[in-house]
């Protein structure tokens, strides 16, 4: 199921990412939303069993808007999903995922310690994303949206990624590079 869904999302962006940035944003938002279903956080990451998932977006208000539309009234893993635009220097408290847009790539490495303290899954869209500390990095390859994973980073953030998610990743890094 996940393979089909993620590959279908990749196919949506096939060759369209160069000509239609709104389609690229929609596909990236869909990936961010779907990652919630294939990751698990420490129990302490949620104030209550009914707490919402919170996805923060730094450096891409357009993706935050797309994600907000997608997540409205659609729970992930049984939890409602909230989207929050994050500004540089703001606390990561309460976040479960933080997407760092291309415009804020330079800030990514400074976020890793904060993300570890809060069990926040860092997702980026930079060629150097995994090297800068991201656990998941969205990339465009041959006109398709794909993603790479750093298991080391995910573990440092206290987040476990499903083997089903890893099975459809373009690459999975298990140690430092």
C-alpha positions in Angstrom: 0.0 0.0 0.0 2.7 2.5 1.0 4.8 1.6 -2.0 2.0 2.2 -4.3 1.0 5.5 -2.7 4.5 6.9 -2.6 5.3 5.7 -6.0 2.1 7.2 -7.3 3.0 10.5 -5.7 6.4 10.3 -7.4 4.7 9.6 -10.7 2.5 12.7 -10.3 5.6 14.8 -10.3 7.2 13.1 -13.2 8.5 15.7 -15.6 6.0 18.2 -14.1 8.3 19.5 -11.4 10.3 21.6 -13.9 7.2 23.2 -15.4 4.7 23.2 -12.6 6.1 24.2 -9.2 2.7 23.9 -7.6 2.6 20.2 -8.4 6.0 19.8 -6.9 4.8 21.5 -3.7 1.7 19.3 -3.6 3.7 16.1 -3.9 6.2 17.2 -1.2 3.3 18.1 1.1 1.8 14.6 0.5 5.1 13.0 1.4 5.3 15.0 4.6 1.8 14.0 5.6 2.4 10.3 4.7 5.6 10.1 6.7 3.5 10.5 9.9 1.9 7.1 9.2 5.3 5.3 8.9 7.2 6.7 11.8 6.9 6.4 15.6 7.8 8.8 18.3 8.5 8.3 22.0 5.3 8.4 24.1 6.7 11.5 25.8 6.4 13.4 22.5 2.6 13.6 23.1 1.1 15.4 26.0 -2.0 13.1 25.9 -3.0 10.0 23.9 -5.3 12.2 21.8 -2.7 14.9 21.1 -2.4 16.1 17.5 0.6 15.6 15.3 2.3 18.9 14.5 4.3 19.5 11.4 6.4 22.6 11.3 7.5 24.2 8.1 10.5 26.5 8.0 11.3 28.4 4.8 8.4 27.3 2.6 5.1 28.9 3.3 3.7 27.5 0.0 4.4 23.9 1.2 2.8 24.8 4.6 -0.3 26.0 2.8 -0.5 22.8 0.7 0.1 20.7 3.7 -2.6 22.5 5.7 -5.1 21.8 2.9 -4.1 18.1 2.8 -4.2 17.6 6.5 -7.5 19.4 7.2 -9.9 16.9 8.7 -7.7 14.0 7.7 -6.0 12.2 10.7 -2.7 10.3 10.3 -2.3 7.2 12.4 -5.5 8.2 14.2 -4.4 11.6 15.2 -5.4 15.0 13.9 -2.7 16.9 12.1 -1.8 20.5 12.6 0.6 22.6 10.5 2.6 25.4 11.9 4.8 27.9 10.0 8.1 28.1 12.0 10.4 31.2 11.8 14.1 31.0 12.4 15.0 30.9 16.1 11.5 29.7 17.2 11.2 26.8 19.6 10.6 23.4 18.2 8.5 22.4 21.3 5.4 20.5 20.3 6.6 19.6 16.8 6.8 16.1 15.6 8.2 16.9 12.1 10.0 19.9 10.9 10.3 20.5 7.2 13.2 22.8 6.3 12.8 24.4 2.9 15.6 25.0 0.5 15.7 28.7 1.5 16.7 27.7 5.0 19.3 25.0 4.2 22.0 27.0 5.8 20.2 26.8 9.1 19.6 23.0 9.0 22.8 21.9 10.9 22.0 24.3 13.8 18.6 22.7 14.2 19.8 19.1 14.8 20.6 19.5 18.5 17.2 21.2 19.1 15.5 18.4 17.1 17.2 15.7 19.2 16.1 17.3 22.4 12.5 17.4 21.3 12.3 14.2 19.2 11.5 16.1 16.1 12.0 14.4 12.7 13.9 16.7 10.4 13.0 16.6 6.7 14.7 18.7 4.1 14.9 19.3 0.4 18.6 20.1 -0.1 21.3 18.3 -2.0 23.3 18.2 1.2 20.3 17.6 3.5 21.5 14.3 5.1 25.0 15.6 5.5 23.6 18.6 7.4 21.7 16.4 9.8 18.3 15.8 8.2 16.8 12.3 8.7 14.8 12.4 5.4 15.7 14.5 2.4 13.3 15.1 -0.5 15.0 15.2 -3.9 14.0 15.6 -7.5 15.6 12.8 -9.6 14.7 12.5 -13.3 11.7 14.8 -12.8 10.4 12.7 -9.9 10.2 13.4 -6.2 12.1 10.8 -4.2 13.6 10.7 -0.8 16.7 9.6 1.0 16.9 8.5 4.6 19.5 8.6 7.3 18.7 6.0 10.0 21.4 7.4 12.2 19.8 10.8 12.3 16.3 9.4 12.8 17.6 7.4 15.8 19.3 10.5 17.2 15.9 12.3 17.0 14.3 9.4 18.8 12.1 8.5 15.8 11.7 5.0 14.4 11.0 4.7 10.7 9.0 1.8 9.4 10.7 -0.8 7.2 7.9 -0.2 4.7 9.0 3.4 4.4 12.6 2.4 4.1 11.7 0.0 1.4 10.6 2.8 -1.0 13.3 5.2 -0.2 15.8 6.0 -3.0 18.7 5.3 -0.5 19.0 4.5 3.1 22.1 5.6 5.0 22.8 3.5 8.1 25.9 5.3 9.4 27.7 8.6 9.1 29.1 9.5 5.7 
